[in-house]
Structures are given as structure tokens and as C-alpha cells.
Amino acid sequence: MNVAVVGRSLRLSIGMLTALRVPIVLRVTPGVATGALLLAPLAVLPLGVLVGVVVWAGGRLDLPALGVAFAALAVLAVGSRALHLDGLSDVADGLTSSYDRERSLAVMKSGTAGPAGVAALVLVLGAQAAGLMWFVGLGGEVRSAVVAGAAVCASRAALWITACSLVPPAREDGLGVTFTRRVPVTVAALGWIGLAALAVLVDPVRGPVSVAVAGLVVAALTAHTVRRFGGVTGDVFGAGIELALAVLLLGLAGA
């Protein structure tokens, strides 16, 4: 992968995963799409920094931990245009609306949030906030803020699983055609092993275990949606990211 392709891939990843303005990538080749997925954790580094700053500042000012946690999640939602939260809601509604594949996909595409979608948002955001509260409660410790921000970046590695070469698209149009089946299984596995190795720096036991559980949760979600929908959609990508973030924040809290 040459420098030009890496540059286009990074711009595409930033444009998809954040609200930051970058030059538009007009031609998305398979190589650029694959690169965008692999660079996802790096592309959201600005969002990770923002979350870390909110956590650090809230702790230093001795603000209520729950309020700071939700403020950090609000910053993250605005910074990502809430696309992943929308995906989580749509997937929950699709999985609970019907056992018929076409009806489930139609519900997901409608864009409205049903009871299951709302419940999923409340539960997953609540879990994320609970994890962030612990980091805030350390009173502005820089290390805890860095770990919280790193968890945001690492959660985007969920795309390595949902877009791996074994996973088909649920539809023949839309995001699935461009970004599914792009990440080789070996690359996805090695990437998550690398994240687990880095997590040892946080805690020799809880770090890699948290990463492993996050990966298993995303893999389970992916397998289930493939059984129910015949493949994955962009909504599944977002749901995987939000679930991975919840597991990482809860698992690393107290480490």
C-alpha cells in the first residue's frame, strides 16, 4: 500500500467515523476501503483525546463523576455524528421486530427508533457511563484519562471483525458492498492480538481479558446478524463499535 493510498484511506476513515472536515475521497477502490477500516482506531484519535480531556478535567475539578461521564459520551456522540448509536438502535429494532429477513432489514432502514432500540441505547450508554465514572473518580489522573481515550480508539477495531473477509453484506447496495469482506481474517486476528498485547500495559490480566471479551462480543453480534439478516450492514458496524466500547470501559475500569 503506497503513501497516496494510505492518505486517501485515512481521509476516508476520518470522514466516515468523525465529524471532522477532510477532503472528500471521490474514488473508493477496494484497497482504499480496506485501508480505511484498518486505520479506524487512528482516525478517531482526536475523539479519543477529547474524551480523555473531559475525563481529566472533570476529575481535576472534582465534578460529579456521572455528569462528567455523560458529558464525555455527549462529546463522543457529537464528534461521530451519533452514527454508531443510530446503528446500535437500528440493529436492536431489526433483531426484535421479526424473524423475517426482509422485514427486519426494512425496519432497520426506516430510521425510526422503536422500544428495543431505545432500550439498547439506554443500556449500552449506561454501561459506558458506568465505566467512565471510575476514570473520572480518580481525580484527574492523567494515566486514567489516557486509558479512557485509548478505549475509544480501540473500540473502532470492531470494524476489523464486522468487515472481515468471512462476513457477507446483507444487501447488494449501500455501505455493505463497499466495506464488507475487506479485512483478511488473519489481519483481523493479529490486530486484536496486538491490542491485547498493548492492553497489558494497563493491567497484565484485566487489560488483555477486556480486549478478548470485547472481540468475542463483536464476533457474536456479527455471527448473529449474519444468521438473521444474511449478512451485515453499516448499522451492524456501528453497533459493534458501541458494544466494544462498553466492554472495554467496564473491563478496564479499576485496572
matplotlib code that plots the C-alpha trace (Angstrom):
import matplotlib.pyplot as plt

x = [0.0, 1.7, 1.6, -1.1, -3.4, -2.7, -3.5, -6.8, -7.7, -7.0, -9.1, -12.0, -11.8, -11.8, -14.7, -16.8, -16.0, -15.8, -17.5, -14.1, -14.0, -11.5, -11.1, -13.6, -12.3, -14.1, -12.9, -13.0, -11.1, -11.0, -7.5, -8.7, -11.7, -9.6, -7.1, -9.9, -11.1, -7.6, -6.9, -10.1, -8.5, -6.1, -8.7, -10.7, -7.6, -9.0, -12.2, -10.2, -8.2, -11.4, -12.9, -9.6, -9.6, -13.2, -12.4, -9.2, -10.7, -13.8, -11.7, -9.4, -12.4, -14.0, -17.2, -19.9, -18.5, -21.7, -22.3, -18.7, -19.1, -22.2, -20.6, -17.7, -20.2, -22.0, -18.8, -18.1, -21.6, -21.3, -17.9, -19.1, -22.4, -24.1, -23.9, -22.8, -25.5, -28.0, -26.7, -27.0, -30.6, -31.5, -29.9, -31.7, -35.0, -34.2, -33.4, -36.6, -39.1, -39.4, -37.8, -38.4, -35.1, -36.7, -38.9, -36.1, -33.9, -36.8, -37.2, -33.5, -33.7, -36.7, -34.6, -37.1, -36.2, -38.5, -38.7, -35.9, -33.7, -34.3, -33.6, -30.4, -29.2, -30.1, -28.4, -25.2, -24.7, -25.4, -22.7, -20.3, -21.0, -20.5, -17.1, -16.1, -17.3, -14.4, -11.8, -13.3, -13.3, -9.5, -9.4, -7.8, -5.1, -3.5, -3.0, -6.7, -7.7, -5.3, -6.7, -10.3, -9.3, -7.4, -10.5, -12.4, -9.8, -9.5, -13.3, -13.1, -11.2, -14.6, -14.7, -11.9, -14.3, -17.6, -15.9, -13.7, -13.5, -15.8, -18.7, -21.1, -23.2, -26.9, -27.8, -26.5, -26.4, -25.2, -22.3, -22.1, -21.0, -18.0, -16.8, -17.7, -15.3, -12.4, -10.2, -8.5, -9.3, -5.6, -5.1, -8.2, -6.9, -3.4, -4.8, -6.8, -3.9, -1.8, -4.5, -4.5, -0.7, -0.9, -3.6, -1.0, 0.5, -2.8, -3.1, -1.4, -4.6, -7.6, -6.2, -5.9, -9.0, -11.1, -9.9, -10.6, -14.1, -14.8, -13.6, -15.8, -18.9, -18.4, -17.8, -21.0, -23.0, -21.6, -22.4, -25.9, -26.7, -25.4, -27.8, -30.7, -30.1, -28.0, -25.0, -24.1, -25.0, -23.5, -25.8, -24.0, -20.7, -21.9, -23.5, -20.2, -18.3, -20.7, -20.7, -16.9, -16.5, -18.9, -17.0, -13.6, -14.6, -16.2, -13.3, -10.5, -12.2, -10.4, -7.4]
y = [0.0, 3.2, 6.6, 8.0, 5.1, 5.4, 9.1, 8.5, 5.7, 7.9, 10.7, 8.3, 6.8, 10.2, 11.3, 8.2, 7.9, 11.5, 14.9, 16.4, 18.0, 16.4, 16.4, 14.1, 10.8, 10.6, 7.2, 4.4, 1.4, -1.9, -1.0, 2.3, 0.8, -1.8, 0.8, 3.0, 0.1, -0.8, 2.8, 3.3, 3.4, 6.0, 8.0, 8.6, 9.7, 13.3, 11.9, 9.8, 12.9, 14.9, 12.2, 12.0, 15.7, 15.8, 12.9, 14.5, 18.0, 16.7, 14.7, 17.7, 20.0, 17.3, 17.4, 14.7, 11.6, 10.6, 14.0, 14.1, 10.6, 11.6, 14.8, 12.8, 10.5, 13.5, 14.9, 11.5, 11.3, 14.8, 14.0, 10.9, 12.4, 9.7, 7.3, 4.4, 5.0, 5.1, 1.8, 0.2, 1.3, 0.1, -3.3, -3.8, -3.0, -5.2, -8.2, -7.9, -6.8, -10.0, -13.3, -12.4, -11.2, -8.7, -7.2, -6.9, -5.1, -2.8, -1.9, -1.1, 1.1, 3.1, 5.2, 5.3, 4.1, 1.5, 0.3, -2.2, 0.4, 2.9, 0.2, -0.8, 2.8, 3.3, 0.0, 0.4, 4.1, 3.4, 0.7, 3.1, 5.8, 3.4, 2.6, 6.2, 7.2, 5.1, 7.0, 10.4, 9.3, 9.1, 12.9, 14.0, 11.3, 11.6, 7.9, 7.2, 9.8, 8.3, 4.8, 6.2, 7.9, 4.8, 2.7, 4.9, 4.4, 0.6, 0.2, 1.1, -2.1, -3.7, -2.9, -5.4, -8.1, -6.9, -6.3, -9.4, -11.5, -14.2, -11.8, -11.1, -8.0, -8.2, -6.0, -5.6, -1.8, 0.7, 0.5, -3.2, -3.6, -1.2, -2.2, -5.8, -8.7, -6.3, -7.3, -10.7, -12.9, -13.3, -9.5, -9.0, -11.7, -10.3, -6.8, -7.9, -9.9, -6.7, -4.7, -7.3, -7.1, -3.3, -3.7, -5.5, -2.0, -1.1, -4.3, -7.6, -9.6, -7.3, -5.5, -8.4, -10.1, -7.0, -6.8, -10.5, -10.2, -7.1, -9.0, -12.0, -9.8, -8.2, -11.6, -12.9, -9.9, -10.4, -14.1, -13.5, -10.7, -12.9, -15.7, -13.3, -10.9, -12.9, -10.6, -7.3, -3.6, -0.3, -0.4, -3.6, -1.8, 0.9, -1.5, -3.4, -0.3, 0.8, -2.7, -2.9, 0.5, -0.6, -3.8, -2.0, 0.8, -1.6, -4.1, -1.5, 0.4, -0.5, -1.9]
z = [0.0, -1.2, 0.5, -1.7, -0.9, 2.8, 2.7, 0.9, 3.3, 6.3, 4.9, 4.1, 7.6, 9.3, 7.1, 7.9, 11.6, 12.8, 12.1, 11.2, 7.8, 5.4, 1.7, 0.1, -1.4, -4.7, -5.8, -3.2, -4.5, -2.6, -1.4, -0.1, 1.6, 3.3, 4.4, 5.9, 8.0, 9.2, 10.1, 12.0, 15.5, 14.3, 12.5, 15.7, 17.7, 18.0, 19.6, 22.0, 23.0, 23.6, 25.8, 27.7, 28.2, 29.5, 31.9, 33.1, 33.5, 35.3, 37.7, 38.4, 39.1, 41.3, 39.3, 39.7, 38.0, 36.4, 34.9, 33.5, 32.1, 30.2, 29.1, 27.6, 25.9, 24.5, 23.1, 21.5, 20.0, 18.5, 17.2, 15.4, 14.3, 16.6, 13.6, 15.7, 18.2, 15.4, 14.2, 17.6, 17.8, 14.3, 14.9, 18.1, 16.4, 13.4, 15.6, 17.7, 15.0, 13.1, 12.1, 8.5, 7.0, 4.6, 7.2, 9.7, 7.1, 6.2, 9.9, 10.2, 7.1, 8.3, 10.6, 13.4, 16.9, 18.4, 22.0, 21.6, 20.0, 22.8, 25.4, 23.7, 23.7, 27.4, 28.5, 26.4, 27.1, 30.8, 30.7, 29.0, 31.5, 34.4, 33.1, 32.5, 36.0, 37.5, 35.4, 36.4, 40.1, 40.1, 40.4, 37.2, 36.9, 33.5, 33.1, 33.6, 31.1, 28.5, 29.1, 28.6, 25.3, 24.2, 24.8, 22.4, 19.7, 20.3, 20.1, 16.4, 15.8, 15.9, 12.2, 11.6, 12.7, 11.2, 7.9, 7.8, 4.7, 6.1, 6.6, 3.6, 3.1, 3.9, 1.0, -2.5, -2.2, 0.4, 2.8, 2.8, -0.8, -0.4, 3.1, 3.8, 3.1, 3.1, 6.1, 5.9, 8.8, 9.7, 9.7, 12.0, 14.4, 14.5, 15.0, 18.0, 19.4, 19.1, 21.0, 23.8, 24.0, 24.3, 27.0, 29.2, 29.8, 31.5, 33.5, 32.9, 33.4, 33.1, 30.1, 27.6, 29.1, 28.4, 24.9, 24.3, 25.7, 23.5, 20.5, 21.3, 21.9, 18.5, 16.8, 18.5, 17.3, 13.8, 13.7, 15.0, 12.4, 9.6, 10.7, 11.0, 8.1, 5.8, 6.3, 7.9, 7.2, 8.2, 11.2, 12.4, 12.1, 14.4, 16.9, 17.1, 17.9, 20.7, 22.3, 22.1, 23.8, 26.6, 27.3, 27.2, 29.5, 32.0, 31.8, 32.2, 35.0, 38.2, 36.3]

ax = plt.figure().add_subplot(projection="3d")
ax.plot(x, y, z, "-o")
ax.set_aspect("equal")
plt.show()
